[in-house]
Amino acid sequence: MTISPIATARPPVANPDRLFIGGEWVKASTGAKIDVISAATEEVYLQVAEAQPADMERAIAAARRAFDHGPWPRLSHAERGNWLRKLAAGLTERGGDIAAMWPHEMGILYKAAAAMSAGAGATFNYYADMAETFPFEEPRKAAGEGLFGLVVREPVGVVGAIIPWNAPVSMISWKVAPALLAGCTVVIKASPEAPGAAYVFAEVAEAIGMPAGVVNVVTADREVSELLVRSPLVDKISFTGSTAAGRRIASICGERIARVTLELGGKSAAVILDDYDPELAAAKIAGPACALTGQICSSLTRIVVPRSRHDALVEALAARFKAVRIGNPFDDESEIGPIAVERQRTRIEGLIASGVAEGATLAAGGGRPSHLNRGFYVEPTVFGNVENSMRIAQEEIFGPVLSIIPAEDEADAIAIANDTIYGLNNSVFTHDADRAYAVARQLRSGTVGHNSFRTDFGMGFGGFKQSGIGREGNIEGLYPYLEHKSVILEGVPSHVTG
């Protein structure tokens, strides 16, 4: 066993006892702290200030002031793009610090965290490039003789960005980068389980001298977080998290007609067609299913397979899951780490128990690894003979638990895949690209991959049905931070003619 010394190093943040508001590190209104528990050791890894109602109000007021009276919305898009590039450089430089904290916070393997964090600034560069290419203003034909039409896209205002614990640096980037390019100001509400990346982001913003109040960072629990959603000073909420929490946020935003983007849960299907070998399918599915300890909203957790190949696929996936090396996320030999928090492991164990009780066949895993007596570990688990009506087939588990569901034919497989409240991601496994395309067009999900787990924020990411509202990434991820304004003039303005 080779444990990286980074595992025991001090958390690389300078002001964990403060909040970043109005361009400064400020003391919270009380001495309340949030304990960040290391997923592998069950010990306190970091303590951060817990925002109270007065602190959230202060952060919102700072963002409102920066939008209404500060320079940020009045900068050119090119000027804001330059700031995004500075943020990108700073985040890339701090990628190692983000990687050091991430495994403690939610159990991701350190080697995966290091690889992913190395590109932490890429999204900011991606949107900085749009400063020169996106049509923030474009002429349109206006109805009426002699009239000139112009569509302008202006910032929506103050944004509340609510960040999940499973992939915080990615979600900060895909929310904050387009918001800043649009001209919005932002309150980042970090997850109590995983605030580290938000603290690093705030330190980068401070280091480059971002205008005061453009970026504010607070960590709060649900009750105080709801004040961000309810505030009439906040124009838009961008949330990534559970569908249950998303329903609550959507209802509050609906009461005051606030703009909202929701990236919610999933119960994604791998649809295995009759020309695809079960062993090959197992090889393609098993690795991604263990990534981030299965704590990925778009993970392929329902495996829909022809009945004649069901037993072979169960055997193949069970063999691969039984061979997965479970251990400390900082151990180079580990292939899967712990679950983020104890309550989540308890929920996963409850759902596994329900699968057994409802008659599914437990083919691999199902318990805690016997060689690990500390940490929030759960064995990678495979169920066979699952009926799509079972809880393990319908509820998002958010852990390394797969349900293999037999289908009578291709039409039945598509019906099973679509028989869920979710619609985030699916994949089709076939050697025929035409069949893959035909099935993909019938699957009700925001992404459909081919022969593997696939997502691509560069193409836009989001879900159908109760998997969310709106998209993140690409141009589609910029539109939610903009308001469309139609300007109808009796002449052509000089900046257009000139």
C-alpha positions as CSV (number, residue, x, y, z in Angstrom):
1,M,0.0,0.0,0.0
2,T,1.4,3.4,-1.0
3,I,-0.5,6.3,0.5
4,S,0.4,9.7,-0.8
5,P,1.7,12.1,1.9
6,I,-0.9,14.6,0.6
7,A,-3.4,12.4,2.5
8,T,-2.2,13.8,5.9
9,A,-1.3,17.3,4.8
10,R,-3.1,20.3,6.2
11,P,-6.0,21.6,4.1
12,P,-4.5,24.1,1.6
13,V,-6.9,27.0,2.3
14,A,-5.9,30.2,4.2
15,N,-9.2,31.4,5.7
16,P,-11.5,28.5,6.5
17,D,-12.9,30.4,9.5
18,R,-14.2,33.2,7.3
19,L,-16.5,33.9,4.4
20,F,-15.6,35.7,1.2
21,I,-18.0,38.6,0.8
22,G,-17.6,41.9,-1.1
23,G,-14.0,41.1,-2.1
24,E,-12.9,40.5,1.5
25,W,-12.5,37.6,3.9
26,V,-14.9,38.5,6.7
27,K,-15.8,37.0,10.0
28,A,-19.1,35.2,10.2
29,S,-21.8,36.7,12.3
30,T,-21.5,33.8,14.8
31,G,-18.7,31.4,15.7
32,A,-20.6,28.4,14.2
33,K,-18.5,26.0,12.3
34,I,-19.1,23.1,9.9
35,D,-17.0,20.0,10.3
36,V,-15.9,18.4,7.0
37,I,-15.4,14.7,7.8
38,S,-12.9,12.8,5.8
39,A,-14.7,10.0,3.9
40,A,-11.9,7.5,4.4
41,T,-11.0,8.1,8.1
42,E,-14.3,9.5,9.6
43,E,-12.2,12.2,11.3
44,V,-12.6,15.9,11.0
45,Y,-10.5,17.0,8.0
46,L,-11.4,20.7,7.9
47,Q,-13.6,23.2,9.8
48,V,-15.2,26.1,7.9
49,A,-17.4,29.0,9.0
50,E,-21.1,28.3,8.8
51,A,-23.0,31.2,7.3
52,Q,-26.0,32.3,9.2
53,P,-29.0,34.4,7.9
54,A,-27.2,37.7,8.5
55,D,-24.2,36.4,6.5
56,M,-26.3,35.2,3.6
57,E,-28.0,38.6,3.5
58,R,-24.7,40.3,3.5
59,A,-23.4,38.2,0.6
60,I,-26.6,38.8,-1.4
61,A,-26.4,42.6,-0.7
62,A,-22.7,42.6,-1.9
63,A,-23.6,40.9,-5.1
64,R,-26.6,43.2,-5.7
65,R,-24.5,46.3,-5.1
66,A,-21.8,45.0,-7.5
67,F,-24.4,44.4,-10.2
68,D,-26.4,47.6,-9.7
69,H,-23.6,50.0,-9.1
70,G,-20.3,48.3,-9.8
71,P,-18.3,48.2,-13.0
72,W,-18.7,44.5,-13.8
73,P,-22.0,44.6,-15.9
74,R,-20.7,47.7,-17.7
75,L,-17.4,46.2,-18.9
76,S,-17.2,44.9,-22.5
77,H,-17.5,41.2,-23.0
78,A,-13.9,41.2,-24.1
79,E,-12.9,42.8,-20.8
80,R,-14.8,40.3,-18.8
81,G,-13.2,37.6,-21.0
82,N,-9.8,38.8,-19.8
83,W,-10.9,38.4,-16.2
84,L,-12.1,34.8,-17.0
85,R,-8.6,34.0,-18.3
86,K,-7.0,35.3,-15.1
87,L,-9.4,33.0,-13.1
88,A,-8.5,30.1,-15.4
89,A,-4.8,30.6,-14.8
90,G,-5.3,30.9,-11.1
91,L,-7.5,27.8,-10.9
92,T,-5.0,25.8,-13.0
93,E,-2.2,26.8,-10.7
94,R,-4.2,25.7,-7.7
95,G,-5.3,22.4,-9.2
96,G,-3.1,20.4,-6.9
97,D,-4.7,22.0,-3.9
98,I,-8.2,21.1,-5.1
99,A,-7.1,17.6,-5.8
100,A,-5.7,17.2,-2.3
101,M,-9.0,18.1,-0.7
102,W,-11.5,16.4,-3.0
103,P,-10.8,12.8,-1.9
104,H,-11.3,13.7,1.8
105,E,-14.6,15.4,1.0
106,M,-16.3,12.8,-1.1
107,G,-14.1,9.8,-1.7
108,I,-12.9,10.2,-5.2
109,L,-9.5,8.5,-5.9
110,Y,-6.7,11.0,-5.6
111,K,-5.2,10.0,-8.9
112,A,-8.6,10.8,-10.6
113,A,-8.9,14.0,-8.7
114,A,-5.4,15.1,-9.7
115,A,-6.1,14.4,-13.4
116,M,-9.5,16.2,-13.3
117,S,-8.3,19.2,-11.3
118,A,-5.3,19.8,-13.6
119,G,-7.8,21.3,-16.1
120,A,-9.8,23.2,-13.5
121,G,-9.4,26.5,-15.4
122,A,-10.4,25.1,-18.8
123,T,-14.1,26.0,-18.6
124,F,-13.2,29.7,-17.8
125,N,-11.0,29.8,-20.9
126,Y,-13.8,28.1,-22.9
127,Y,-16.3,30.9,-22.0
128,A,-13.6,33.6,-22.4
129,D,-13.3,32.6,-26.0
130,M,-17.1,33.2,-26.4
131,A,-16.5,36.9,-25.6
132,E,-15.5,37.4,-29.3
133,T,-17.9,34.9,-30.9
134,F,-21.2,34.9,-29.2
135,P,-23.9,37.2,-30.6
136,F,-24.6,39.4,-27.6
137,E,-26.1,41.9,-30.0
138,E,-27.6,41.2,-33.5
139,P,-29.8,43.1,-36.0
140,R,-33.3,41.7,-36.7
141,K,-35.9,42.7,-39.2
142,A,-38.5,44.8,-37.4
143,A,-42.1,45.0,-38.4
144,G,-42.9,48.4,-39.8
145,E,-41.5,50.6,-42.5
146,G,-38.3,52.4,-41.7
147,L,-37.8,50.6,-38.4
148,F,-34.6,49.0,-37.3
149,G,-34.6,46.0,-35.0
150,L,-31.8,44.9,-32.6
151,V,-31.8,42.0,-30.3
152,V,-29.5,42.5,-27.3
153,R,-28.7,39.9,-24.7
154,E,-28.1,41.4,-21.3
155,P,-27.1,39.8,-17.9
156,V,-29.9,38.3,-15.9
157,G,-28.6,40.0,-12.7
158,V,-27.5,38.4,-9.4
159,V,-27.1,34.6,-9.5
160,G,-27.2,32.2,-6.7
161,A,-25.0,29.2,-7.6
162,I,-25.7,26.2,-5.4
163,I,-22.9,23.7,-5.6
164,P,-23.1,19.9,-5.0
165,W,-20.6,17.8,-3.0
166,N,-19.7,15.2,-5.7
167,A,-17.9,17.4,-8.3
168,P,-17.6,20.9,-6.8
169,V,-14.9,22.4,-8.9
170,S,-16.6,21.3,-12.1
171,M,-20.0,22.7,-11.1
172,I,-18.5,26.0,-9.9
173,S,-16.9,26.4,-13.3
174,W,-19.9,25.5,-15.5
175,K,-22.1,27.8,-13.5
176,V,-19.9,30.8,-12.7
177,A,-17.9,31.1,-15.9
178,P,-20.9,31.8,-18.2
179,A,-22.6,33.9,-15.5
180,L,-19.5,36.1,-15.3
181,L,-19.1,36.4,-19.0
182,A,-22.8,37.5,-19.3
183,G,-22.1,40.3,-16.8
184,C,-23.8,38.7,-13.7
185,T,-22.6,38.8,-10.2
186,V,-22.6,35.6,-8.1
187,V,-23.1,34.2,-4.7
188,I,-21.6,30.7,-4.6
189,K,-23.2,28.6,-1.9
190,A,-20.7,25.8,-1.2
191,S,-21.7,22.4,0.0
192,P,-21.1,21.7,3.7
193,E,-19.7,18.4,2.8
194,A,-17.2,19.7,0.2
195,P,-16.4,23.4,0.5
196,G,-12.7,23.2,-0.4
197,A,-12.9,24.0,-4.1
198,A,-15.1,27.1,-3.4
199,Y,-12.5,28.4,-0.9
200,V,-9.8,27.9,-3.5
201,F,-11.9,29.7,-6.1
202,A,-12.4,32.7,-3.7
203,E,-8.7,32.8,-3.0
204,V,-8.0,33.0,-6.7
205,A,-10.6,35.7,-7.2
206,E,-9.0,37.7,-4.4
207,A,-5.5,37.2,-5.8
208,I,-6.3,38.5,-9.2
209,G,-8.2,41.5,-7.8
210,M,-11.7,40.8,-9.0
211,P,-14.0,43.8,-8.4
212,A,-15.6,43.7,-5.0
213,G,-18.9,41.8,-4.8
214,V,-18.7,40.1,-8.2
215,V,-17.9,36.8,-6.6
216,N,-19.0,35.9,-3.0
217,V,-18.6,32.5,-1.4
218,V,-20.4,31.2,1.7
219,T,-21.0,27.7,3.1
220,A,-24.3,27.1,4.6
221,D,-26.8,24.3,5.4
222,R,-30.2,23.9,3.9
223,E,-32.2,26.4,6.0
224,V,-29.8,29.3,5.4
225,S,-29.4,28.2,1.7
226,E,-33.1,28.6,1.2
227,L,-32.7,32.3,2.0
228,L,-30.6,32.6,-1.1
229,V,-33.4,31.0,-3.1
230,R,-36.1,33.2,-1.6
231,S,-34.3,36.6,-1.7
232,P,-36.0,39.1,-4.1
233,L,-32.5,40.5,-4.6
234,V,-31.4,37.3,-6.4
235,D,-32.5,37.1,-10.0
236,K,-31.6,33.6,-10.9
237,I,-30.8,30.3,-9.1
238,S,-28.5,27.7,-10.7
239,F,-28.7,24.4,-8.7
240,T,-27.1,21.0,-9.1
241,G,-28.3,18.3,-6.7
242,S,-31.1,15.9,-5.9
243,T,-34.5,16.0,-7.6
244,A,-36.2,16.3,-4.2
245,A,-34.2,19.5,-3.4
246,G,-34.8,20.7,-7.0
247,R,-38.5,20.4,-6.6
248,R,-38.3,22.6,-3.5
249,I,-36.1,25.2,-5.2
250,A,-38.3,25.3,-8.3
251,S,-41.5,25.9,-6.3
252,I,-39.9,28.8,-4.4
253,C,-38.6,30.3,-7.6
254,G,-42.0,29.9,-9.2
255,E,-43.6,31.9,-6.4
256,R,-41.6,34.9,-7.3
257,I,-40.9,34.1,-11.0
258,A,-37.2,33.9,-10.5
259,R,-35.1,32.4,-13.2
260,V,-33.9,28.9,-12.4
261,T,-31.7,26.2,-13.9
262,L,-31.8,22.7,-12.3
263,E,-29.4,19.9,-13.0
264,L,-30.9,17.0,-11.0
265,G,-30.9,13.3,-10.5
266,G,-30.8,10.4,-12.9
267,K,-31.4,6.7,-13.2
268,S,-29.7,6.2,-16.5
269,A,-30.0,3.0,-18.6
270,A,-27.4,1.1,-20.6
271,V,-29.5,-0.5,-23.3
272,I,-27.6,-3.7,-24.5
273,L,-28.8,-4.8,-27.9
274,D,-28.8,-8.4,-29.1
275,D,-25.6,-8.0,-31.2
276,Y,-23.4,-6.9,-28.3
277,D,-21.3,-9.4,-26.3
278,P,-22.0,-9.5,-22.6
279,E,-18.3,-9.7,-21.6
280,L,-17.5,-6.6,-23.7
281,A,-20.5,-4.8,-22.3
282,A,-19.4,-5.6,-18.7
283,A,-15.9,-4.3,-19.5
284,K,-17.3,-1.0,-20.8
285,I,-19.7,-0.5,-17.9
286,A,-17.8,-1.6,-14.8
287,G,-15.1,1.0,-14.8
288,P,-17.2,4.1,-15.2
289,A,-19.7,2.7,-12.7
290,C,-17.0,2.9,-10.0
291,A,-15.8,6.4,-10.9
292,L,-16.4,8.8,-8.0
293,T,-17.6,5.7,-6.1
294,G,-20.7,5.8,-8.3
295,Q,-21.6,9.3,-7.1
296,I,-22.4,10.6,-10.5
297,C,-25.9,11.7,-11.4
298,S,-25.6,10.5,-15.0
299,S,-24.0,7.1,-14.2
300,L,-25.4,4.0,-16.0
301,T,-27.0,2.1,-13.2
302,R,-29.9,0.3,-15.0
303,I,-28.5,-2.3,-17.3
304,V,-31.3,-3.4,-19.7
305,V,-30.3,-6.6,-21.6
306,P,-32.0,-9.2,-23.8
307,R,-33.4,-12.0,-21.5
308,S,-31.3,-14.6,-23.4
309,R,-28.1,-12.8,-22.4
310,H,-29.2,-11.7,-18.9
311,D,-27.4,-14.5,-16.9
312,A,-24.1,-14.0,-18.9
313,L,-24.1,-10.3,-18.2
314,V,-24.8,-10.8,-14.5
315,E,-21.9,-13.2,-14.3
316,A,-19.6,-10.9,-16.2
317,L,-20.4,-7.8,-14.2
318,A,-20.4,-9.6,-10.9
319,A,-16.9,-11.0,-11.6
320,R,-15.6,-7.5,-12.5
321,F,-17.2,-5.9,-9.4
322,K,-15.8,-8.6,-7.1
323,A,-12.3,-7.9,-8.4
324,V,-12.4,-4.2,-7.8
325,R,-9.8,-3.1,-5.2
326,I,-11.6,-1.1,-2.5
327,G,-9.4,1.2,-0.3
328,N,-8.1,4.5,0.8
329,P,-8.5,7.0,-2.0
330,F,-4.9,8.2,-1.6
331,D,-3.6,4.6,-2.2
332,D,-2.3,4.2,-5.7
333,E,-3.6,0.6,-5.8
334,S,-7.2,1.5,-4.9
335,E,-9.8,1.3,-7.7
336,I,-12.7,2.7,-5.7
337,G,-12.9,4.8,-2.6
338,P,-15.5,5.5,0.0
339,I,-18.9,7.1,-0.2
340,A,-18.9,10.8,0.8
341,V,-20.9,10.8,4.0
342,E,-22.3,8.4,6.5
343,R,-25.9,9.2,5.9
344,Q,-25.4,8.5,2.1
345,R,-23.9,5.1,2.9
346,T,-26.8,4.3,5.2
347,R,-29.2,5.2,2.4
348,I,-27.4,3.0,-0.1
349,E,-27.4,0.1,2.4
350,G,-31.1,0.5,2.9
351,L,-31.8,0.4,-0.9
352,I,-29.6,-2.7,-1.2
353,A,-31.7,-4.3,1.5
354,S,-34.8,-3.4,-0.4
355,G,-33.5,-5.1,-3.5
356,V,-33.0,-8.3,-1.6
357,A,-36.4,-8.1,0.0
358,E,-38.2,-7.5,-3.3
359,G,-36.6,-10.6,-4.8
360,A,-33.7,-9.4,-7.0
361,T,-30.7,-11.6,-7.1
362,L,-27.7,-10.2,-5.3
363,A,-24.8,-11.3,-7.5
364,A,-21.9,-9.2,-6.0
365,G,-21.3,-7.0,-3.1
366,G,-24.1,-5.8,-0.9
367,G,-22.2,-5.0,2.2
368,R,-19.2,-3.2,3.7
369,P,-15.7,-4.4,2.8
370,S,-14.4,-6.7,5.6
371,H,-10.9,-5.3,5.5
372,L,-11.9,-1.7,6.2
373,N,-13.2,-0.9,9.6
374,R,-13.2,2.9,9.2
375,G,-14.5,5.1,6.4
376,F,-17.8,5.2,4.6
377,Y,-17.1,2.2,2.3
378,V,-19.6,0.1,0.5
379,E,-18.9,-2.8,-1.8
380,P,-19.6,-2.4,-5.5
381,T,-22.9,-4.2,-5.9
382,V,-24.6,-6.0,-8.8
383,F,-28.3,-7.2,-8.8
384,G,-29.7,-9.5,-11.4
385,N,-33.3,-10.4,-12.2
386,V,-34.4,-6.9,-11.4
387,E,-37.9,-5.8,-12.3
388,N,-38.2,-2.2,-13.3
389,S,-40.8,-1.5,-10.7
390,M,-38.4,-2.3,-7.8
391,R,-37.0,0.6,-5.7
392,I,-33.4,-0.2,-6.8
393,A,-34.6,0.3,-10.4
394,Q,-36.5,3.5,-9.8
395,E,-34.7,5.4,-7.1
396,E,-31.4,7.2,-7.6
397,I,-29.0,5.3,-5.4
398,F,-25.9,7.5,-6.0
399,G,-23.4,4.8,-5.3
400,P,-21.8,1.8,-7.1
401,V,-25.0,-0.3,-7.4
402,L,-26.1,-1.8,-10.7
403,S,-29.5,-3.3,-11.5
404,I,-29.6,-5.7,-14.5
405,I,-33.1,-5.9,-16.0
406,P,-34.1,-8.4,-18.6
407,A,-36.0,-7.3,-21.7
408,E,-38.0,-9.3,-24.2
409,D,-36.9,-7.4,-27.3
410,E,-35.6,-4.0,-28.5
411,A,-39.0,-2.3,-28.1
412,D,-39.3,-3.6,-24.6
413,A,-35.8,-2.5,-23.7
414,I,-36.6,1.1,-24.9
415,A,-39.9,1.1,-22.9
416,I,-38.0,-0.1,-19.8
417,A,-35.3,2.6,-20.2
418,N,-38.0,5.3,-20.6
419,D,-40.1,4.0,-17.6
420,T,-38.6,6.4,-15.0
421,I,-39.2,9.9,-13.7
422,Y,-35.7,10.7,-14.8
423,G,-34.2,11.5,-18.1
424,L,-30.6,12.5,-17.7
425,N,-28.5,10.0,-19.6
426,N,-28.6,6.7,-21.4
427,S,-26.3,4.6,-23.7
428,V,-27.0,2.1,-26.4
429,F,-24.6,-0.8,-26.9
430,T,-24.5,-2.2,-30.4
431,H,-22.0,-2.5,-33.2
432,D,-24.5,-1.0,-35.7
433,A,-24.3,2.9,-35.7
434,D,-27.6,3.1,-37.5
435,R,-29.4,1.0,-34.8
436,A,-27.7,3.1,-32.1
437,Y,-29.0,6.3,-33.7
438,A,-32.5,4.9,-34.1
439,V,-32.7,3.8,-30.5
440,A,-31.1,7.0,-29.3
441,R,-33.9,9.0,-30.9
442,Q,-36.4,7.0,-28.9
443,L,-34.8,7.4,-25.5
444,R,-36.1,10.3,-23.4
445,S,-32.9,11.7,-22.0
446,G,-30.7,14.7,-22.4
447,T,-27.7,12.7,-23.5
448,V,-27.4,9.3,-25.2
449,G,-24.0,7.7,-25.6
450,H,-22.9,4.7,-27.7
451,N,-21.1,1.7,-26.3
452,S,-20.0,3.4,-23.1
453,F,-20.9,5.9,-20.4
454,R,-20.6,9.2,-22.2
455,T,-21.3,12.9,-21.2
456,D,-20.0,16.0,-22.8
457,F,-20.6,19.5,-21.3
458,G,-19.0,20.9,-24.5
459,M,-22.2,19.8,-26.3
460,G,-24.5,20.9,-23.4
461,F,-25.6,18.8,-20.4
462,G,-28.9,18.4,-18.7
463,G,-32.0,16.3,-18.5
464,F,-35.5,15.5,-19.7
465,K,-38.4,15.0,-17.2
466,Q,-37.4,15.3,-13.5
467,S,-33.7,15.3,-14.3
468,G,-33.8,19.1,-14.5
469,I,-34.6,22.3,-16.4
470,G,-32.1,23.9,-18.8
471,R,-28.6,23.0,-19.9
472,E,-25.0,23.6,-18.7
473,G,-22.1,23.9,-21.0
474,N,-21.6,25.2,-24.5
475,I,-23.7,28.1,-25.8
476,E,-26.8,26.5,-24.2
477,G,-25.1,27.0,-20.9
478,L,-24.7,30.8,-21.5
479,Y,-28.3,31.6,-22.5
480,P,-29.8,31.0,-19.0
481,Y,-27.6,33.9,-17.6
482,L,-28.9,36.3,-20.3
483,E,-32.2,38.2,-20.8
484,H,-33.4,38.7,-24.4
485,K,-34.3,42.4,-25.1
486,S,-35.9,43.6,-28.4
487,V,-34.9,47.1,-29.3
488,I,-37.0,48.8,-32.1
489,L,-35.6,52.0,-33.4
490,E,-36.5,54.6,-36.1
491,G,-33.0,54.7,-37.2
492,V,-29.8,52.7,-37.2
493,P,-27.4,53.5,-34.3
494,S,-24.0,54.7,-35.2
495,H,-22.2,51.7,-33.5
496,V,-23.9,49.4,-36.0
497,T,-23.4,51.5,-39.1
498,G,-19.9,52.5,-38.0
